[in-house]
């Protein structure tokens, strides 16, 4: 699959270990919505073995901070 999209991602992908205030969030990738709005293309830097994968909408402050 060739990824030629030049638009910035709309979402950020994290792996979350733990619960509540003690949870540890690690950014592992980004997500772009499908043109039909029915799913996402993911680009991951790693694949977690433990924890849960969370996809969150990208906030403007995340882009400014280079996150």
CHARMM internal coordinates of N, CA and C (Angstrom, degrees):
IC EDIT
DIST 1 N 1 CA 1.4474
DIST 1 CA 1 C 1.5215
ANGL 1 N 1 CA 1 C 108.62
DIST 1 C 2 N 1.3045
ANGL 1 CA 1 C 2 N 117.09
DIHE 1 N 1 CA 1 C 2 N 125.33
DIST 2 N 2 CA 1.4517
ANGL 1 C 2 N 2 CA 121.89
DIHE 1 CA 1 C 2 N 2 CA 179.32
DIST 2 CA 2 C 1.5205
ANGL 2 N 2 CA 2 C 108.97
DIHE 1 C 2 N 2 CA 2 C -95.52
DIST 2 C 3 N 1.3272
ANGL 2 CA 2 C 3 N 116.35
DIHE 2 N 2 CA 2 C 3 N 124.75
DIST 3 N 3 CA 1.4702
ANGL 2 C 3 N 3 CA 121.15
DIHE 2 CA 2 C 3 N 3 CA -178.69
DIST 3 CA 3 C 1.5212
ANGL 3 N 3 CA 3 C 108.05
DIHE 2 C 3 N 3 CA 3 C -98.72
DIST 3 C 4 N 1.3430
ANGL 3 CA 3 C 4 N 117.59
DIHE 3 N 3 CA 3 C 4 N 104.88
DIST 4 N 4 CA 1.4554
ANGL 3 C 4 N 4 CA 121.48
DIHE 3 CA 3 C 4 N 4 CA -176.47
DIST 4 CA 4 C 1.5199
ANGL 4 N 4 CA 4 C 112.37
DIHE 3 C 4 N 4 CA 4 C -111.50
DIST 4 C 5 N 1.3155
ANGL 4 CA 4 C 5 N 117.58
DIHE 4 N 4 CA 4 C 5 N 3.59
DIST 5 N 5 CA 1.4636
ANGL 4 C 5 N 5 CA 121.45
DIHE 4 CA 4 C 5 N 5 CA -177.67
DIST 5 CA 5 C 1.5278
ANGL 5 N 5 CA 5 C 109.69
DIHE 4 C 5 N 5 CA 5 C -65.09
DIST 5 C 6 N 1.3423
ANGL 5 CA 5 C 6 N 116.74
DIHE 5 N 5 CA 5 C 6 N 131.80
DIST 6 N 6 CA 1.4578
ANGL 5 C 6 N 6 CA 120.87
DIHE 5 CA 5 C 6 N 6 CA 180.00
DIST 6 CA 6 C 1.5188
ANGL 6 N 6 CA 6 C 112.26
DIHE 5 C 6 N 6 CA 6 C -107.81
DIST 6 C 7 N 1.3145
ANGL 6 CA 6 C 7 N 118.24
DIHE 6 N 6 CA 6 C 7 N -2.24
DIST 7 N 7 CA 1.4565
ANGL 6 C 7 N 7 CA 120.94
DIHE 6 CA 6 C 7 N 7 CA 178.58
DIST 7 CA 7 C 1.5255
ANGL 7 N 7 CA 7 C 109.80
DIHE 6 C 7 N 7 CA 7 C -76.82
DIST 7 C 8 N 1.3280
ANGL 7 CA 7 C 8 N 116.79
DIHE 7 N 7 CA 7 C 8 N 149.53
DIST 8 N 8 CA 1.4645
ANGL 7 C 8 N 8 CA 118.47
DIHE 7 CA 7 C 8 N 8 CA 177.87
DIST 8 CA 8 C 1.5247
ANGL 8 N 8 CA 8 C 110.46
DIHE 7 C 8 N 8 CA 8 C -68.38
DIST 8 C 9 N 1.3210
ANGL 8 CA 8 C 9 N 117.33
DIHE 8 N 8 CA 8 C 9 N 156.06
DIST 9 N 9 CA 1.4680
ANGL 8 C 9 N 9 CA 119.89
DIHE 8 CA 8 C 9 N 9 CA 179.35
DIST 9 CA 9 C 1.5198
ANGL 9 N 9 CA 9 C 110.79
DIHE 8 C 9 N 9 CA 9 C -66.52
DIST 9 C 10 N 1.3208
ANGL 9 CA 9 C 10 N 116.30
DIHE 9 N 9 CA 9 C 10 N 153.94
DIST 10 N 10 CA 1.4624
ANGL 9 C 10 N 10 CA 121.23
DIHE 9 CA 9 C 10 N 10 CA 177.44
DIST 10 CA 10 C 1.5204
ANGL 10 N 10 CA 10 C 111.77
DIHE 9 C 10 N 10 CA 10 C -95.90
DIST 10 C 11 N 1.3374
ANGL 10 CA 10 C 11 N 116.27
DIHE 10 N 10 CA 10 C 11 N -16.99
DIST 11 N 11 CA 1.4583
ANGL 10 C 11 N 11 CA 121.43
DIHE 10 CA 10 C 11 N 11 CA -176.81
DIST 11 CA 11 C 1.5307
ANGL 11 N 11 CA 11 C 110.39
DIHE 10 C 11 N 11 CA 11 C -138.04
DIST 11 C 12 N 1.3279
ANGL 11 CA 11 C 12 N 114.98
DIHE 11 N 11 CA 11 C 12 N 158.15
DIST 12 N 12 CA 1.4620
ANGL 11 C 12 N 12 CA 122.58
DIHE 11 CA 11 C 12 N 12 CA 177.05
DIST 12 CA 12 C 1.5229
ANGL 12 N 12 CA 12 C 107.79
DIHE 11 C 12 N 12 CA 12 C -114.61
DIST 12 C 13 N 1.3326
ANGL 12 CA 12 C 13 N 117.01
DIHE 12 N 12 CA 12 C 13 N 141.99
DIST 13 N 13 CA 1.4634
ANGL 12 C 13 N 13 CA 122.18
DIHE 12 CA 12 C 13 N 13 CA -179.74
DIST 13 CA 13 C 1.5318
ANGL 13 N 13 CA 13 C 108.73
DIHE 12 C 13 N 13 CA 13 C -107.32
DIST 13 C 14 N 1.3343
ANGL 13 CA 13 C 14 N 115.62
DIHE 13 N 13 CA 13 C 14 N 130.47
DIST 14 N 14 CA 1.4607
ANGL 13 C 14 N 14 CA 122.63
DIHE 13 CA 13 C 14 N 14 CA 179.66
DIST 14 CA 14 C 1.5170
ANGL 14 N 14 CA 14 C 109.66
DIHE 13 C 14 N 14 CA 14 C -125.24
DIST 14 C 15 N 1.3404
ANGL 14 CA 14 C 15 N 116.28
DIHE 14 N 14 CA 14 C 15 N 155.91
DIST 15 N 15 CA 1.4573
ANGL 14 C 15 N 15 CA 121.50
DIHE 14 CA 14 C 15 N 15 CA 163.43
DIST 15 CA 15 C 1.5295
ANGL 15 N 15 CA 15 C 104.81
DIHE 14 C 15 N 15 CA 15 C -108.40
DIST 15 C 16 N 1.3325
ANGL 15 CA 15 C 16 N 116.15
DIHE 15 N 15 CA 15 C 16 N 133.31
DIST 16 N 16 CA 1.4615
ANGL 15 C 16 N 16 CA 121.67
DIHE 15 CA 15 C 16 N 16 CA -177.71
DIST 16 CA 16 C 1.5205
ANGL 16 N 16 CA 16 C 108.56
DIHE 15 C 16 N 16 CA 16 C -117.87
DIST 16 C 17 N 1.3312
ANGL 16 CA 16 C 17 N 114.95
DIHE 16 N 16 CA 16 C 17 N 125.62
DIST 17 N 17 CA 1.4592
ANGL 16 C 17 N 17 CA 121.25
DIHE 16 CA 16 C 17 N 17 CA 177.26
DIST 17 CA 17 C 1.5185
ANGL 17 N 17 CA 17 C 108.05
DIHE 16 C 17 N 17 CA 17 C -115.45
DIST 17 C 18 N 1.3238
ANGL 17 CA 17 C 18 N 116.98
DIHE 17 N 17 CA 17 C 18 N 130.89
DIST 18 N 18 CA 1.4526
ANGL 17 C 18 N 18 CA 121.70
DIHE 17 CA 17 C 18 N 18 CA -178.76
DIST 18 CA 18 C 1.5145
ANGL 18 N 18 CA 18 C 111.30
DIHE 17 C 18 N 18 CA 18 C 93.53
DIST 18 C 19 N 1.3211
ANGL 18 CA 18 C 19 N 114.99
DIHE 18 N 18 CA 18 C 19 N -176.91
DIST 19 N 19 CA 1.4661
ANGL 18 C 19 N 19 CA 121.40
DIHE 18 CA 18 C 19 N 19 CA -176.53
DIST 19 CA 19 C 1.5252
ANGL 19 N 19 CA 19 C 110.79
DIHE 18 C 19 N 19 CA 19 C -132.28
DIST 19 C 20 N 1.3228
ANGL 19 CA 19 C 20 N 115.86
DIHE 19 N 19 CA 19 C 20 N 155.23
DIST 20 N 20 CA 1.4628
ANGL 19 C 20 N 20 CA 121.85
DIHE 19 CA 19 C 20 N 20 CA 172.35
DIST 20 CA 20 C 1.5158
ANGL 20 N 20 CA 20 C 113.76
DIHE 19 C 20 N 20 CA 20 C 60.96
DIST 20 C 21 N 1.3472
ANGL 20 CA 20 C 21 N 115.05
DIHE 20 N 20 CA 20 C 21 N -143.48
DIST 21 N 21 CA 1.4640
ANGL 20 C 21 N 21 CA 120.90
DIHE 20 CA 20 C 21 N 21 CA -176.88
DIST 21 CA 21 C 1.5208
ANGL 21 N 21 CA 21 C 113.24
DIHE 20 C 21 N 21 CA 21 C -66.43
DIST 21 C 22 N 1.3211
ANGL 21 CA 21 C 22 N 117.60
DIHE 21 N 21 CA 21 C 22 N -20.58
DIST 22 N 22 CA 1.4645
ANGL 21 C 22 N 22 CA 120.30
DIHE 21 CA 21 C 22 N 22 CA -179.13
DIST 22 CA 22 C 1.5331
ANGL 22 N 22 CA 22 C 112.48
DIHE 21 C 22 N 22 CA 22 C -92.93
DIST 22 C 23 N 1.3287
ANGL 22 CA 22 C 23 N 117.62
DIHE 22 N 22 CA 22 C 23 N 4.56
DIST 23 N 23 CA 1.4676
ANGL 22 C 23 N 23 CA 121.00
DIHE 22 CA 22 C 23 N 23 CA -179.86
DIST 23 CA 23 C 1.5242
ANGL 23 N 23 CA 23 C 110.23
DIHE 22 C 23 N 23 CA 23 C -67.16
DIST 23 C 24 N 1.3205
ANGL 23 CA 23 C 24 N 115.75
DIHE 23 N 23 CA 23 C 24 N 143.51
DIST 24 N 24 CA 1.4639
ANGL 23 C 24 N 24 CA 122.29
DIHE 23 CA 23 C 24 N 24 CA 178.16
DIST 24 CA 24 C 1.5304
ANGL 24 N 24 CA 24 C 108.49
DIHE 23 C 24 N 24 CA 24 C -111.34
DIST 24 C 25 N 1.3461
ANGL 24 CA 24 C 25 N 116.93
DIHE 24 N 24 CA 24 C 25 N 117.90
DIST 25 N 25 CA 1.4562
ANGL 24 C 25 N 25 CA 122.93
DIHE 24 CA 24 C 25 N 25 CA -179.02
DIST 25 CA 25 C 1.5274
ANGL 25 N 25 CA 25 C 109.16
DIHE 24 C 25 N 25 CA 25 C -101.42
DIST 25 C 26 N 1.3330
ANGL 25 CA 25 C 26 N 116.82
DIHE 25 N 25 CA 25 C 26 N 129.31
DIST 26 N 26 CA 1.4601
ANGL 25 C 26 N 26 CA 122.51
DIHE 25 CA 25 C 26 N 26 CA 176.93
DIST 26 CA 26 C 1.5243
ANGL 26 N 26 CA 26 C 108.52
DIHE 25 C 26 N 26 CA 26 C -125.59
DIST 26 C 27 N 1.3184
ANGL 26 CA 26 C 27 N 115.79
DIHE 26 N 26 CA 26 C 27 N 123.06
DIST 27 N 27 CA 1.4695
ANGL 26 C 27 N 27 CA 119.99
DIHE 26 CA 26 C 27 N 27 CA 178.25
DIST 27 CA 27 C 1.5220
ANGL 27 N 27 CA 27 C 108.89
DIHE 26 C 27 N 27 CA 27 C -72.68
DIST 27 C 28 N 1.3377
ANGL 27 CA 27 C 28 N 115.81
DIHE 27 N 27 CA 27 C 28 N 128.33
DIST 28 N 28 CA 1.4670
ANGL 27 C 28 N 28 CA 119.66
DIHE 27 CA 27 C 28 N 28 CA -177.92
DIST 28 CA 28 C 1.5225
ANGL 28 N 28 CA 28 C 113.17
DIHE 27 C 28 N 28 CA 28 C -124.29
DIST 28 C 29 N 1.3400
ANGL 28 CA 28 C 29 N 118.30
DIHE 28 N 28 CA 28 C 29 N -2.72
DIST 29 N 29 CA 1.4559
ANGL 28 C 29 N 29 CA 117.68
DIHE 28 CA 28 C 29 N 29 CA -179.54
DIST 29 CA 29 C 1.5149
ANGL 29 N 29 CA 29 C 113.45
DIHE 28 C 29 N 29 CA 29 C 174.02
DIST 29 C 30 N 1.3284
ANGL 29 CA 29 C 30 N 114.24
DIHE 29 N 29 CA 29 C 30 N -163.76
DIST 30 N 30 CA 1.4584
ANGL 29 C 30 N 30 CA 122.13
DIHE 29 CA 29 C 30 N 30 CA -177.13
DIST 30 CA 30 C 1.5245
ANGL 30 N 30 CA 30 C 109.64
DIHE 29 C 30 N 30 CA 30 C -141.72
DIST 30 C 31 N 1.3456
ANGL 30 CA 30 C 31 N 115.45
DIHE 30 N 30 CA 30 C 31 N 162.72
DIST 31 N 31 CA 1.4658
ANGL 30 C 31 N 31 CA 120.76
DIHE 30 CA 30 C 31 N 31 CA -178.43
DIST 31 CA 31 C 1.5252
ANGL 31 N 31 CA 31 C 110.30
DIHE 30 C 31 N 31 CA 31 C -136.74
DIST 31 C 32 N 1.3297
ANGL 31 CA 31 C 32 N 115.06
DIHE 31 N 31 CA 31 C 32 N 142.88
DIST 32 N 32 CA 1.4599
ANGL 31 C 32 N 32 CA 123.21
DIHE 31 CA 31 C 32 N 32 CA 176.31
DIST 32 CA 32 C 1.5195
ANGL 32 N 32 CA 32 C 108.10
DIHE 31 C 32 N 32 CA 32 C -122.27
DIST 32 C 33 N 1.3308
ANGL 32 CA 32 C 33 N 118.58
DIHE 32 N 32 CA 32 C 33 N 134.92
DIST 33 N 33 CA 1.4692
ANGL 32 C 33 N 33 CA 119.65
DIHE 32 CA 32 C 33 N 33 CA -179.90
DIST 33 CA 33 C 1.5280
ANGL 33 N 33 CA 33 C 111.59
DIHE 32 C 33 N 33 CA 33 C -72.18
DIST 33 C 34 N 1.3236
ANGL 33 CA 33 C 34 N 115.47
DIHE 33 N 33 CA 33 C 34 N 147.47
DIST 34 N 34 CA 1.4631
ANGL 33 C 34 N 34 CA 120.74
DIHE 33 CA 33 C 34 N 34 CA 172.85
DIST 34 CA 34 C 1.5224
ANGL 34 N 34 CA 34 C 108.79
DIHE 33 C 34 N 34 CA 34 C -67.04
DIST 34 C 35 N 1.3062
ANGL 34 CA 34 C 35 N 116.53
DIHE 34 N 34 CA 34 C 35 N 153.85
DIST 35 N 35 CA 1.4643
ANGL 34 C 35 N 35 CA 121.16
DIHE 34 CA 34 C 35 N 35 CA 179.91
DIST 35 CA 35 C 1.5198
ANGL 35 N 35 CA 35 C 112.42
DIHE 34 C 35 N 35 CA 35 C -59.31
DIST 35 C 36 N 1.3491
ANGL 35 CA 35 C 36 N 117.24
DIHE 35 N 35 CA 35 C 36 N -31.07
DIST 36 N 36 CA 1.4642
ANGL 35 C 36 N 36 CA 119.75
DIHE 35 CA 35 C 36 N 36 CA -179.66
DIST 36 CA 36 C 1.5302
ANGL 36 N 36 CA 36 C 112.66
DIHE 35 C 36 N 36 CA 36 C -86.26
DIST 36 C 37 N 1.3471
ANGL 36 CA 36 C 37 N 117.73
DIHE 36 N 36 CA 36 C 37 N -1.26
DIST 37 N 37 CA 1.4581
ANGL 36 C 37 N 37 CA 121.37
DIHE 36 CA 36 C 37 N 37 CA 177.92
DIST 37 CA 37 C 1.5162
ANGL 37 N 37 CA 37 C 114.70
DIHE 36 C 37 N 37 CA 37 C 74.97
DIST 37 C 38 N 1.3371
ANGL 37 CA 37 C 38 N 117.99
DIHE 37 N 37 CA 37 C 38 N 10.18
DIST 38 N 38 CA 1.4673
ANGL 37 C 38 N 38 CA 121.53
DIHE 37 CA 37 C 38 N 38 CA -174.54
DIST 38 CA 38 C 1.5271
ANGL 38 N 38 CA 38 C 114.09
DIHE 37 C 38 N 38 CA 38 C -99.36
DIST 38 C 39 N 1.3222
ANGL 38 CA 38 C 39 N 118.31
DIHE 38 N 38 CA 38 C 39 N 3.05
DIST 39 N 39 CA 1.4604
ANGL 38 C 39 N 39 CA 119.76
DIHE 38 CA 38 C 39 N 39 CA -179.33
DIST 39 CA 39 C 1.5147
ANGL 39 N 39 CA 39 C 110.73
DIHE 38 C 39 N 39 CA 39 C -178.15
DIST 39 C 40 N 1.3432
ANGL 39 CA 39 C 40 N 115.84
DIHE 39 N 39 CA 39 C 40 N -168.37
DIST 40 N 40 CA 1.4583
ANGL 39 C 40 N 40 CA 121.94
DIHE 39 CA 39 C 40 N 40 CA -176.70
DIST 40 CA 40 C 1.5245
ANGL 40 N 40 CA 40 C 111.07
DIHE 39 C 40 N 40 CA 40 C -137.11
DIST 40 C 41 N 1.3204
ANGL 40 CA 40 C 41 N 115.83
DIHE 40 N 40 CA 40 C 41 N 150.52
DIST 41 N 41 CA 1.4581
ANGL 40 C 41 N 41 CA 122.46
DIHE 40 CA 40 C 41 N 41 CA 165.42
DIST 41 CA 41 C 1.5160
ANGL 41 N 41 CA 41 C 105.99
DIHE 40 C 41 N 41 CA 41 C -97.26
DIST 41 C 42 N 1.3373
ANGL 41 CA 41 C 42 N 116.84
DIHE 41 N 41 CA 41 C 42 N 132.52
DIST 42 N 42 CA 1.4553
ANGL 41 C 42 N 42 CA 121.84
DIHE 41 CA 41 C 42 N 42 CA -179.15
DIST 42 CA 42 C 1.5165
ANGL 42 N 42 CA 42 C 110.27
DIHE 41 C 42 N 42 CA 42 C -111.52
DIST 42 C 43 N 1.3261
ANGL 42 CA 42 C 43 N 116.23
DIHE 42 N 42 CA 42 C 43 N 141.92
DIST 43 N 43 CA 1.4591
ANGL 42 C 43 N 43 CA 122.18
DIHE 42 CA 42 C 43 N 43 CA 170.15
DIST 43 CA 43 C 1.5205
ANGL 43 N 43 CA 43 C 105.67
DIHE 42 C 43 N 43 CA 43 C -123.54
DIST 43 C 44 N 1.3433
ANGL 43 CA 43 C 44 N 116.17
DIHE 43 N 43 CA 43 C 44 N 112.50
DIST 44 N 44 CA 1.4526
ANGL 43 C 44 N 44 CA 121.91
DIHE 43 CA 43 C 44 N 44 CA -174.95
DIST 44 CA 44 C 1.5214
ANGL 44 N 44 CA 44 C 110.75
DIHE 43 C 44 N 44 CA 44 C -111.65
DIST 44 C 45 N 1.3362
ANGL 44 CA 44 C 45 N 115.98
DIHE 44 N 44 CA 44 C 45 N 140.83
DIST 45 N 45 CA 1.4601
ANGL 44 C 45 N 45 CA 121.61
DIHE 44 CA 44 C 45 N 45 CA 175.31
DIST 45 CA 45 C 1.5187
ANGL 45 N 45 CA 45 C 110.80
DIHE 44 C 45 N 45 CA 45 C -83.00
DIST 45 C 46 N 1.3278
ANGL 45 CA 45 C 46 N 116.46
DIHE 45 N 45 CA 45 C 46 N -23.08
DIST 46 N 46 CA 1.4650
ANGL 45 C 46 N 46 CA 121.54
DIHE 45 CA 45 C 46 N 46 CA 178.29
DIST 46 CA 46 C 1.5238
ANGL 46 N 46 CA 46 C 108.60
DIHE 45 C 46 N 46 CA 46 C -156.63
DIST 46 C 47 N 1.3189
ANGL 46 CA 46 C 47 N 115.36
DIHE 46 N 46 CA 46 C 47 N 165.45
DIST 47 N 47 CA 1.4622
ANGL 46 C 47 N 47 CA 121.47
DIHE 46 CA 46 C 47 N 47 CA 178.07
DIST 47 CA 47 C 1.5248
ANGL 47 N 47 CA 47 C 107.36
DIHE 46 C 47 N 47 CA 47 C -116.97
DIST 47 C 48 N 1.3438
ANGL 47 CA 47 C 48 N 117.80
DIHE 47 N 47 CA 47 C 48 N 115.52
DIST 48 N 48 CA 1.4607
ANGL 47 C 48 N 48 CA 119.97
DIHE 47 CA 47 C 48 N 48 CA -176.55
DIST 48 CA 48 C 1.5307
ANGL 48 N 48 CA 48 C 112.37
DIHE 47 C 48 N 48 CA 48 C -70.68
DIST 48 C 49 N 1.3314
ANGL 48 CA 48 C 49 N 115.01
DIHE 48 N 48 CA 48 C 49 N 146.88
DIST 49 N 49 CA 1.4598
ANGL 48 C 49 N 49 CA 121.08
DIHE 48 CA 48 C 49 N 49 CA 175.17
DIST 49 CA 49 C 1.5195
ANGL 49 N 49 CA 49 C 110.85
DIHE 48 C 49 N 49 CA 49 C -93.77
DIST 49 C 50 N 1.3234
ANGL 49 CA 49 C 50 N 116.38
DIHE 49 N 49 CA 49 C 50 N -32.01
DIST 50 N 50 CA 1.4623
ANGL 49 C 50 N 50 CA 122.24
DIHE 49 CA 49 C 50 N 50 CA -179.56
DIST 50 CA 50 C 1.5220
ANGL 50 N 50 CA 50 C 109.23
DIHE 49 C 50 N 50 CA 50 C -127.42
DIST 50 C 51 N 1.3176
ANGL 50 CA 50 C 51 N 115.65
DIHE 50 N 50 CA 50 C 51 N 169.45
DIST 51 N 51 CA 1.4540
ANGL 50 C 51 N 51 CA 120.24
DIHE 50 CA 50 C 51 N 51 CA 179.74
DIST 51 CA 51 C 1.5126
ANGL 51 N 51 CA 51 C 110.60
DIHE 50 C 51 N 51 CA 51 C 86.58
DIST 51 C 52 N 1.3106
ANGL 51 CA 51 C 52 N 115.46
DIHE 51 N 51 CA 51 C 52 N -175.74
DIST 52 N 52 CA 1.4620
ANGL 51 C 52 N 52 CA 119.59
DIHE 51 CA 51 C 52 N 52 CA 179.05
DIST 52 CA 52 C 1.5251
ANGL 52 N 52 CA 52 C 108.95
DIHE 51 C 52 N 52 CA 52 C -120.12
DIST 52 C 53 N 1.3085
ANGL 52 CA 52 C 53 N 116.23
DIHE 52 N 52 CA 52 C 53 N 147.90
DIST 53 N 53 CA 1.4587
ANGL 52 C 53 N 53 CA 122.22
DIHE 52 CA 52 C 53 N 53 CA 178.84
DIST 53 CA 53 C 1.5200
ANGL 53 N 53 CA 53 C 107.82
DIHE 52 C 53 N 53 CA 53 C -91.41
DIST 53 C 54 N 1.3441
ANGL 53 CA 53 C 54 N 115.45
DIHE 53 N 53 CA 53 C 54 N 129.01
DIST 54 N 54 CA 1.4587
ANGL 53 C 54 N 54 CA 121.96
DIHE 53 CA 53 C 54 N 54 CA -178.72
DIST 54 CA 54 C 1.5211
ANGL 54 N 54 CA 54 C 108.14
DIHE 53 C 54 N 54 CA 54 C -124.68
DIST 54 C 55 N 1.3364
ANGL 54 CA 54 C 55 N 116.48
DIHE 54 N 54 CA 54 C 55 N 133.27
DIST 55 N 55 CA 1.4628
ANGL 54 C 55 N 55 CA 121.92
DIHE 54 CA 54 C 55 N 55 CA 176.68
DIST 55 CA 55 C 1.5198
ANGL 55 N 55 CA 55 C 107.42
DIHE 54 C 55 N 55 CA 55 C -112.34
DIST 55 C 56 N 1.3373
ANGL 55 CA 55 C 56 N 116.13
DIHE 55 N 55 CA 55 C 56 N 122.23
DIST 56 N 56 CA 1.4590
ANGL 55 C 56 N 56 CA 122.01
DIHE 55 CA 55 C 56 N 56 CA -178.25
DIST 56 CA 56 C 1.5235
ANGL 56 N 56 CA 56 C 109.93
DIHE 55 C 56 N 56 CA 56 C -121.79
DIST 56 C 57 N 1.3238
ANGL 56 CA 56 C 57 N 115.60
DIHE 56 N 56 CA 56 C 57 N 145.66
DIST 57 N 57 CA 1.4579
ANGL 56 C 57 N 57 CA 121.20
DIHE 56 CA 56 C 57 N 57 CA 177.42
DIST 57 CA 57 C 1.5266
ANGL 57 N 57 CA 57 C 109.24
DIHE 56 C 57 N 57 CA 57 C -61.85
DIST 57 C 58 N 1.3279
ANGL 57 CA 57 C 58 N 116.27
DIHE 57 N 57 CA 57 C 58 N 134.35
DIST 58 N 58 CA 1.4580
ANGL 57 C 58 N 58 CA 122.22
DIHE 57 CA 57 C 58 N 58 CA -179.93
DIST 58 CA 58 C 1.5228
ANGL 58 N 58 CA 58 C 109.33
DIHE 57 C 58 N 58 CA 58 C -69.50
DIST 58 C 59 N 1.3225
ANGL 58 CA 58 C 59 N 116.74
DIHE 58 N 58 CA 58 C 59 N 130.51
DIST 59 N 59 CA 1.4637
ANGL 58 C 59 N 59 CA 122.19
DIHE 58 CA 58 C 59 N 59 CA 178.70
DIST 59 CA 59 C 1.5222
ANGL 59 N 59 CA 59 C 108.68
DIHE 58 C 59 N 59 CA 59 C -99.57
DIST 59 C 60 N 1.3445
ANGL 59 CA 59 C 60 N 117.85
DIHE 59 N 59 CA 59 C 60 N 148.47
DIST 60 N 60 CA 1.4726
ANGL 59 C 60 N 60 CA 120.37
DIHE 59 CA 59 C 60 N 60 CA -179.70
DIST 60 CA 60 C 1.5266
ANGL 60 N 60 CA 60 C 112.82
DIHE 59 C 60 N 60 CA 60 C -54.12
DIST 60 C 61 N 1.3365
ANGL 60 CA 60 C 61 N 118.17
DIHE 60 N 60 CA 60 C 61 N -35.70
DIST 61 N 61 CA 1.4681
ANGL 60 C 61 N 61 CA 120.14
DIHE 60 CA 60 C 61 N 61 CA -179.53
DIST 61 CA 61 C 1.5273
ANGL 61 N 61 CA 61 C 111.36
DIHE 60 C 61 N 61 CA 61 C -65.56
DIST 61 C 62 N 1.3432
ANGL 61 CA 61 C 62 N 117.53
DIHE 61 N 61 CA 61 C 62 N -28.82
DIST 62 N 62 CA 1.4602
ANGL 61 C 62 N 62 CA 121.03
DIHE 61 CA 61 C 62 N 62 CA 177.65
DIST 62 CA 62 C 1.5270
ANGL 62 N 62 CA 62 C 110.56
DIHE 61 C 62 N 62 CA 62 C -67.05
DIST 62 C 63 N 1.3161
ANGL 62 CA 62 C 63 N 116.76
DIHE 62 N 62 CA 62 C 63 N -38.28
DIST 63 N 63 CA 1.4653
ANGL 62 C 63 N 63 CA 120.80
DIHE 62 CA 62 C 63 N 63 CA 179.86
DIST 63 CA 63 C 1.5277
ANGL 63 N 63 CA 63 C 110.30
DIHE 62 C 63 N 63 CA 63 C -69.47
DIST 63 C 64 N 1.3532
ANGL 63 CA 63 C 64 N 117.47
DIHE 63 N 63 CA 63 C 64 N -40.02
DIST 64 N 64 CA 1.4565
ANGL 63 C 64 N 64 CA 121.46
DIHE 63 CA 63 C 64 N 64 CA 179.93
DIST 64 CA 64 C 1.5192
ANGL 64 N 64 CA 64 C 111.12
DIHE 63 C 64 N 64 CA 64 C -65.67
DIST 64 C 65 N 1.3255
ANGL 64 CA 64 C 65 N 116.51
DIHE 64 N 64 CA 64 C 65 N -35.89
DIST 65 N 65 CA 1.4635
ANGL 64 C 65 N 65 CA 121.42
DIHE 64 CA 64 C 65 N 65 CA -178.01
DIST 65 CA 65 C 1.5229
ANGL 65 N 65 CA 65 C 111.59
DIHE 64 C 65 N 65 CA 65 C -81.38
DIST 65 C 66 N 1.3225
ANGL 65 CA 65 C 66 N 117.53
DIHE 65 N 65 CA 65 C 66 N -4.47
DIST 66 N 66 CA 1.4526
ANGL 65 C 66 N 66 CA 121.26
DIHE 65 CA 65 C 66 N 66 CA -179.22
DIST 66 CA 66 C 1.5073
ANGL 66 N 66 CA 66 C 113.21
DIHE 65 C 66 N 66 CA 66 C 73.17
DIST 66 C 67 N 1.3052
ANGL 66 CA 66 C 67 N 116.15
DIHE 66 N 66 CA 66 C 67 N 24.01
DIST 67 N 67 CA 1.4658
ANGL 66 C 67 N 67 CA 121.01
DIHE 66 CA 66 C 67 N 67 CA -179.06
DIST 67 CA 67 C 1.4906
ANGL 67 N 67 CA 67 C 110.69
DIHE 66 C 67 N 67 CA 67 C -81.96
END
COOR INIT
IC SEED 1 N 1 CA 1 C
IC BUILD
